[in-house]
Amino acid sequence: MSVASLACGIASGATAKIAPEDILKGAIEVFPFGILIVQPGGQIIFASSELERMFGYARDELVGQTVDVLVPTNLRVQHAEHRRNFAVHPEMRKANSRNLSGRRKDGSELQVEIGLNPIQAGDGALVLAVISDISDRTRIESLKDEFVATVSHELRTPLTSIAGALGLLIGHAGGNLPGPAVRLLTIAHANSQRLVRLVNNILDMEKIESGKVVFVLKRVEVRALVTQAIESNRGFAEEYGVRIKLDAASTSGDIRADSDWLTQIVTNLLSNAIKFSPRGEEVVVAIKTQGDKVLISVRDHGHGVPDEFKPRIFEKFAQADNSDARQQGGTGLGLSIVKQIAERLGGTVRFDDAPGGGAIFSVEIPGWQQGRAALNSPVVPEHEPEVLR
């Protein structure tokens, strides 16, 4: 039942004679978020009491002004462009970003979440904006991220040292040890390496989501990079009794990318395939040039991806079988990191069921010439790296 019909029902009752518009107005005044109605040109024609409180203006000070008065000075040009685009394609939309700010009367800024909805009023069209102050939520999220990052940084160095020392003991650097001691050290070494991977994944995700990642873009020969990543992961594959090989039919192609982050993509895909492949099986990496794009695929021979898990496979901490993932040392972050990095390089990631069982994860990156356009990059000499933040 709509608000209007509910109001009409109440107004027609024997015990209440309340106009529907009075009920609607009363409801708007108690909403815990600000309501703003704006003309297509940006002029404010209505502001709720919560919006007055939120921005520090009296209603009379807002009505007749343009909505730019609520926008920080450095964002007004961008906001005007968004307003023009909304006028061309008016549709219900929601904007929520840490970088979305409002400006109070005293000049201070607040973080906001905004919902927009076009409404018809007579022969004209208006815009209904619902604004929520999320400054406290953003501050808490920022504190949480800082805490996770700080703890992870403090953990990485000692964990790496512990893993290295345990590895040396297993390799008899401290002399020959009894069999039971070696077995215990092997268990401790495996779990310390698992913790190192978890901490590294958390730090990578924190840097990506906080916008701290810097991509140094340059010309990268994909086959050479993938070959190096395979060699770097052979030792890890041997621990699981799995072989890795590069498909002999793989092509060679150049892309514009950050070699370190591209290596991270390949490493994460290899790690995922290795951990969920049965012992004695093989992980196959292939490289194909498709038009102006380069496709890197990693095929495993595991159990495949369950149907119910497919829609959320690239979400953070997503795991098809939590008990199995813990046994294999999975964190549920690797594929999410792959997706985030690939998209920032102008590419895409997907997965398919492999013929005969298993799964194929593929990353498609724009080729060398196409990469500049995909990343909105200026023309930079080939020998000079470009920094993308």
Order of alpha helices (4+ residues) and beta strands (2+ residues): alpha-alpha-beta-beta-alpha-alpha-alpha-beta-beta-beta-alpha-alpha-beta-alpha-alpha-beta-beta-alpha-beta-beta-alpha-alpha-beta-beta-alpha-beta
